Amino acid sequence: MLTLFVLSKLRSVWLGYSVVVMSACFAMSGAYATTYTKAINNEGWRSESSVFECRVVHTIPFYGEVVFRKRAGESSSFYLRSQTSRFRAGEAEITVHPPVWKPKGRTYNLGKAPIKRGLTPMYLGDYWAERMLVHLSHGREVQIAGLTWYDNIRHITDLDITPIGFRKAYDEYLGCLATLIPRNFDQLKRTALYFTPGEQEELSPGAQQKLDQILALVKHDNKVRLFYIDGHTDSAGDRNENLELSKKRAELVNAYLIRRGIPQDWIKLRWHGERYPAKSNSTASGRAKNRRVTIRLERVEEIEVLPLASATN
């Protein structure tokens, strides 16, 4: 029975069907198996590129999509997106094997990963994503096999990810990675710049770097149009002097943004002195966290992007 099942799979693939969906029941072993895969053609892989996110996506008819993604400022990830719930909760075995036209190659067992019911049954991080990408780029298939028990019957759902047509989409994906901005909106929507004790005439290189990351985001995201800038100090010294010092720190940030092309009416400037500590002022590390300017970004309705000044202005 097993031999007939495998031969049926190979015959279906070589006939060039758009998809191979197989179900087999092994009476002697008490198992039920379903396999989803793509036929031998160059369709099915595509890349999706922007300065915010790079993706390489594989469409498997009757199942859904396999997605490799890298978002600006984050590690790469891998996930499945199905049309209906296909897998059962449990663990999936991930293996890499040669395609049917190169049967003598080596098979690799990458290990087990958690899988669940639902339309996004698997979501894995950088470790898994990069390993699978490397194997696909070398022409190997990736197989995800979910195994669970239902009414004392073993149920296997296989998802075969083919390397056919992968190379072109992967090359575009690699090119996209070089264009990603340093950080994404979720990472930058609340940013803190820290200051040394006393008054400063200019921002530190580290503070300028963080602001440049915000400016890179705003240059491409035409919904970010509100900047709330709040100056703070620690509790050392006179309260009134601290209020003035928090104002000067906030104004340093305000001036840098305006110099780089941000309109003043996008900025809401406030200062609070020592009134709102982030940490206890009883320790040196706490006071260091309190000497800060916070920047909160908000999005508004999409409008035309205005050009920003260069870093040399």
N, C-alpha and C positions, 0 to 999 in steps of 0.2 A: 504493500500500500504506500509506503514512504517513497519508494523508487518511482512509482507512477506519479506521485504528487510533484516531485522535483522535475521530472521530464515534462509534465504539463506546464510548469512554470517557465522552463527554458523555451519550450515551443511557443508559448504565448508571447514572450518577449521578442523572439526573433521574427515572428510574423509581423511585428511592428504595430501592435495595438497601441492606442493612445495611453492606455493604462492597464496594469495587470492587477486585478483584485481577485485574490484566491481564497477560497474557503475549503478546508479539508477536515474531515473527521476521522481520527485514528481510533478505531474501535478497540483494538488491543491495548492501547495505552490510555484510553479514556481522555483524549485531548481534542480540543477544537482550535483550529488555527485560521487566521485571516491575515493576508499580506497585501499591503498597498505599495505600489511602486510605479515608476514612470517607464514608458517604452524607450527603445533605442532611437532617439532623435535629439536634435540640438535645442528643442524647445523646452521650456520649463524653468530655466534659470534666468534671473534678471537682477540688475543692480538698481538701487535707489539712492541717489546722492544729493546731499545738501551740505552747507557749512555747519549745520546743527547735528546731522546724523548720517551715517553710512549704513546701508543694508545690502546684503545679497540674499535673495529670496528664491526658493524652489517651490514651484506649484506642483502638487500631486493630485490629479483629478480624483474625485470621490473621497478624498481625505481633507485636503486643505493646503497649508503652507508650512514650510520649514524656513526659519528666519535666523540669519546671523546678523547681529547689529552691534555697532559701536556708536555711542552717543558722545558728543563733545564733552571732554573732561572726565569720561568714565571708561571703565574697562569694557572689553567686548563681551557679548552675551549670545546665547542661543536659546530659541524657544520654538515650540510647535503651536500652530494656530489651526484648529480644525473646524470644519463646517458643522459637525455634530460630535457629541461625545463618543469617542471610539475606544479609548483606553480605560481600564479599571484602575483604581488606586492601588499602589504598591510600589514595586521596584521594576525598573527596566534594565535589561542587559544591553550594553552598547558594544558592538563589535565592528571591526573593519575588515573587509575581505576583498579579494580581487574580483573584478567584474566577470560576468559569465564568459566573455571572450578571452579572458586570461586566467583560466582556472588553476594554474599551477603557482600562483603567487601566494604570499604569506598572509595568514589571517591573524589579526590582533584583537585581543579582548581588552577593551578600554576600562571595563568595570561596570558597576551598577550605579544607577542614579534614580532618585525618587520620581515617581510619576503619579498623577492624580486624575480623577474624573473631571470633565469639563471641557471648555473650548480652548483653554490654554493648559494642556495637561503636563507640559514640561517646560521649565525655565532654568537654565544653567548658566553659570558664570564663565569668566575668562578662561579658566583652566580647561574646561570641556570644549568651549568654542574654538580655541586656538588649535587644540589637538585634532578636532574634526576637520577644520579648514585645511590643515597641513595634509592630512590623508586624502581628502578630496582633490587637493591640488596635485597630488601624485597619482591620480587616476583610480583611487580605491573607492569602493562603495562603503557607506556607513549604514549599519542596520540597528534599529532600535526595536527591541523585542520586549514587550510587556507581558508578564506572566502572572496570572491570578487564578484562584479557584472559585468556581461558582456552581453550587449544587453538586459538589464532589466531582466536578468535571474541570480539568485543567484547560484554561483558555489562553491562547497565545495570539497577540496582535503584533504583527511585524510591520515596520515602516522602513522601506529600503530607499536610501538617498543616493541617487546615481551621480557619478561625476561627469556624465555626458553633457556638454554645453557649459560646464562650470567655469572653465578657465577664463573665458572672455568676461563673464560677469565678475569673477574674482579679481581680475586685473583692474576692472573699473572700480571695484570696491577698494583695492589698495591705493589707487589714485585718489579716491575720495578722502581717504584717511589723512592725506597730506594737506587737505584744504579745511579740515575741521577747525573751528575757533577753539581757543583754549578751554573755555568753561561754558556750561549751559545755564539757562535761566534759573533753574531750580537751585543750582550751586551758588549763583550770584545774587539772587533776589534779596538776601540778607547778608551783607558783607560788613565786617568790622576792620577798621584800620587802627593800629595801636601806636602810641606815642611814648617817647621817653619823658622823664620828668621835666617840668619847666616849659618855657615858650620856645617854639621852633619857627624858623623863617621859611623853611621849605619842607616838603614831604620827603620821607625816607624812600630809598629805591624800592623797598618792599611794598610800601603803600602805593607808589606810582604804578608798580606792576599790577597790583590788584585793580586799580582804576583803569589801566589799559585793557584788562580783560573785560571789564564792564563796557568800555567803549567799543571793543570789538563785537560784543554781543549786540549793542544798540545799533551799530552800523548795519547789521543784517536783519535784526528783528524790529520791524517797523511798528510793533505794538507796544514796545517799552518806551514810555514817554513821561513817567513821573519818577522823580528822585526825591526821597525824603532823607535829608542829611541832618543827623543829630550829634552835637558835640557833648562830650562828657569828660570829667576829671576824676581823680581819686580825692580822698578827703584831706590830704596833706595841705597845710597852709590856710589862708584866709578864705572864707566862704565866698565873699564878693569877688576876690581876685580869681578864685576858681571859676566863677561864672563867666568872667571876662576871658579867661584862658580857654574855656570850652568853646566860646564864640570864635576866638581866633583860630582854633583848630578846625572848626566847621568851615570857616571862611577859606582856609587853605585848600580844602577839598573842593569847595565851590569854585574857587578861582581856577583850579586845575581843569575841572570839567568844562568851564566856560572857555578857557584857552584852547581846549581841544574841540570846540564846536558845539557844545550842548547849550541850547538857549536858556537864558535865565528863568524864563517863565515855566520851564519844565521842573525847576528845582524848588523844593520847600525847605528852607533853612531854619534850623532851631538849635538852641543850646541850653544846657541844663545844669552846668557845673557838676557838683558832687551829688546831686539829688537822686539819681537813679543808678546806684552801683550794680554792676553785673556780678561781682564777687565781693567777699568780705574785704574791707580795707585794713584788717588786722594783720595781714601777711603781705610780704613783698610781691608774691605772685598774684595775689588778689588785686593789689593796687595797680599792677601792670595791666590787668584785664580791664580795669576801670578807666584808664587813660586812653580813651578811644573816640573815634567818630564812626557811627554806624550809618550805613547806606541801605535804604530799603527801596527796591524797584517795584513799580506797578505797571501793568499793561493797560492800555486803553484801546479804543476801536482803531482799526488799521487805518493809517494815513500815509501820505507820501513820505519816503525816507529822505531826510535832509543830509547833505554831505558833511562829514566831520573833517576837522583840520588834521593835518599830518602831525606825527610825533615831534617833528622838528620845529613846528610853529611855536 
